[in-house]
């Protein structure tokens, strides 16, 4: 068995500035100064490194997905550049422009009947 010192009381089992509550006994380790585990410190370090490597890989994967999604979005917007069905004011508002382009893409690719896009009056500041 391996003893791991408590991170709250640094292995003392006491927290002096909380002496007014049960004599300052650490609630995390119940005053024992730490916990016991069957796992060696080397194994714990290896597991922590593996966990950190997985986190880094997950972050890299998420970043790759965001980059791909942004590239698809830009390609879609570029493909409808200067489309007469998109009002000129939409180009000032990227979110509205993307919404309009998505709608037009559905119209073109899925055979949805085209309804002209009404100018949005809520965009005036």
Secondary structure, 3 states (H helix, E strand, C coil): CEEEECCCCCCCCECHHHCCCHHHECCCCCCCCEEEECCCHHHHHHHHHHHHHHHHHHHHHHHHHHHHHHHHHHHHHHHCCCCCCCCHHHHHCHHHHHHHHHHHHHHHHHCCCCCCCCCCHHHCC
